[in-house]
């Protein structure tokens, strides 16, 4: 797996690298560190040079590929990711005042929306990935779960607890979904073979084939609110969502949900494009 780690804030570099270290260790390949400067003169910043020295120790690799780009942060990360043919981008998030967070959030959204490979946005304090929440809408030709198992199973150790969440929401419910189903439990949805029940049953089978032991979860309410509530109450280490799937109004609804989750989540988010 070819991994790019994008650092755009030296103060938060160690946090991003500490989270990335466990992915790098499992991937077994030398990662590339990318730093984007606005001006050429910043390349000689001693903090930047210190960060590169720390990076090799934190990641625990014998050598480190480094790249520096000059220009707009989002544009340069997008270009490097696509031109370099990376399989995964790991990008940090700045912890600072509300205005800077909004600007950083705009950069993050811009990056996620314009690259084709999966992206992990690191948030909060680095912690081992032991408890994963996978949000699968089942929309589009390939669900988030299908892409998760196909692309990123190798980054797992095999002993992680994986929960698959589906939110029953009146807003996003398709035609023919009756009110009782919007309040149904996992067992009721599966027993009645509703579309959501079929999806959850399929998810369980697919993850079990990969050697994992998933737990299906259903919540009822507004999608973003329920996802964030589950992340908090379940104390998850990584949230997995899909993006750029579906067509027409479905595409824009899913994209809008992905944006809100990225901006509001306080845990690392893996976006599978």
N, C-alpha and C positions, 0 to 999 in steps of 0.2 A: 504494500500500500504506500503510495507516494503522498507524503504529508507536507502541507505548507502551514507554518505557524506565523500569522501576521501580528506583529507588535506595533502598536501605534501610540503607546503611552508608557514611557520608561518607568514611571512610578508603579504601574500595575503589571510590568513584565514578568516579575517573579511569580505572581499569582497565576497568570496565563500559562507559563512554562511548567509550573508544578502540576497543573491539571493535565497538560498535554503529555507529561512524562509517562503516565500510565498507558496512554494510547500508543505512544512511540515504542514503549517497551514491548507491547503486544504485537505491533506491526512488524517489528524486526528489521526496519529499514531506516537509513539515515534521513532525518527530516531536513527541511529547508526553513531557515528563519528569514522572514521578510520584514524590513523596516522602511516606512515611507517618510521621507523628510519633505517639508515644504520648501526648504532652501538648501542649496549645496553646502553652505557653510556649517550646517548642523552635523555633518558627517564626522567632524572631528570632536564632537561633544564627548567628554570623558565618561559621562554617564552611559552613553551608548556603547562605548568600548568595554566598560565594566559589565554591562548587561550581556554582551556577547560572551565574555569570559565565564560569567555565571551560568549562561544557558547550557553550555556543554556539560557542566557538572550536574545541573538540575535534571537534564534529560538523560544523563548517564550513557552518552554515546561516545565512541572513540574519536569521531570527527563530526563536524557540523558544517552543513552548507549554508552560506549566508548570502543574502541579496539585499541591495539597497536601491530604492527608487525615489525619484524626486518628482513631486507634483501632488495632485489631489489624492487624498487617502483612498477613497472608495474606488476611483478609476484605476489607480495603480494596483490595488489588490485584485480587482477584477481581471485586469490585463495579465498580471503575473499568473494568476490561477488558471486562466484559460490557455495562455501560451505555454505554460509549463506542464500541462496535462496532469494536474494533481488529482488524486482520488479523494482527498479530504482537506478541507480548510479549517483550521482552528484559529479563532479570532477573539481577542480579549475585549472587554468592555471597560470604559473609564468610570471610576467611582469619583464623582465630583459634584459640583453644584447643579441645580436643576436645568439651567440653560445649557450647560455643556453636555449634560446627559441627553437632552433633546437633540442637540447637534450630533452627538455620537450615535444616538439611536437612528437618526436619518442616514448616517453613514453605514451603519449595520444593515438597515433595511435595503439600502441601495446595493450593497454587496450581495446579500442573500438573493435578491430578486434577479440579479443579472449573471449569475454563474450556474453551471449545470451540475457541479459536484456537491456532495453533502457538506454542510457547514456546522461546526460546533461553535456557539457563542458562549464563552466562559463567563460565569457570573458568580458572585459571592466568593467565599473562601474555598480553596481547593479541597476536595474530599474524594476518597476512593469511590469508584463507580460500583456500587453494590445493589442499588435499588433503582430500577428504571421504570418510568411511566411512558408507555407508547400510546399515543392518541391516534386512532385509526378511523377515518371517516368512511373508508371504502370507496371513495369517489374516484372516478377516472379509471383508466385501464389497469393501472397498477397501484395498489394501496400502499400506504406508508409502511405497513408491515412487510409486504412482499419486497419492497426495496430495502428495508432495514435488514432483512435476513440475507438478501442477495449481495448487498454491497458492504455491510458493516459487521457481520457476525464475527469476522476474524478479530475485531478489536475487543471482543468480550473474552473474559476468562473462562466462562462456562458455568460459573456458580452464582451469577447474578440473579436476583429476584426480578422478574419482569411482569408488570401489570399492564393489561390492555384495557384502555378506557374508551367507552363510547358514551357520548352525552345525548340524551333524548331531549330535544328542544323543539318546541312548537314552531319557532321561527324557521328552523332549517328542515322541518319535517317535510317529506315528500307527499304527493297526493295519495290518498287512500290510507294514511296512517291514522288510526282511531285514537281518541283521547286516552283510553285505557292503556294502550301500548306505550304512550308517552310517560306513564307512571310505573311501568312493569319492571320487575327485577330481572337479573341476568337469567335465572332459571326459567322464569315465565317466557321471556323472549325466545330462548332456545327451544323450549318445549313446544311453543306455538309456531315455530319456524317462521318467525317474522323476518324481514330483510336484515334487521339489526342482529337478531338471534343467529341467523345463518352466517353473518359476517363474523360474529364473535366465535362461533363454533369453528369456522375456518381458520381464524387467527390462532386459536388454541392448537389445532392440528399442525399448522405450519411451524409454530414455535417448538412444539414437542418433537417434530421431525429434526429440528436443529439441536436437540439435546437440552432445551430449556423447559422450565416448568412454569408456564404462565398462569396468572390469576386474572380472569375477566372481571371488569367493573363497569357498572352502569350508574350514571348520575343523571339527574333531571333538573333542567333549568337553562339558563343562558350559557352558551358554550364556553366562552372565555372565562366567565366567573367560575364555572364548575371545574374547568381544567386547573385553574390556579388554586382553587380550594382543595382539590385532590392532591396537587403537588405539595401544598403546605401541610395538610393533615397526614399525608402518607410519608412525609419526610424523604422524598425521592432525591437521588443524587444526579439524575439526568432525565430531562424531559425530551421526548422524541415526537416531532410533528412532521407532517408532509406539507409540501407547497408545490405550486405550479402544476396542479392537477385539476381535472374537470374542464368544462367548456362554458363559454359565455357567462351567464350570471353565477353559475357554480364556481367558476374560476375566480371571479372577483370576490365572492363571499369568502372562499377559502383563503385567498391572499390577504383579505382584510383581517380575518381571524389570526392568521400567522403573524401579521404585523403587530397586532395588539398583544399577543402572547409574548413575542420577542421583547417588546418594550416593558411589559409588566412583570414578567417572571423574574424571581430572584435566584433561580437555579440555572445551571448550564442548560442550554437548549441545543439539541441536534435537529437541524432542519434538513430533511431529505428531499432534494429536488428531483 
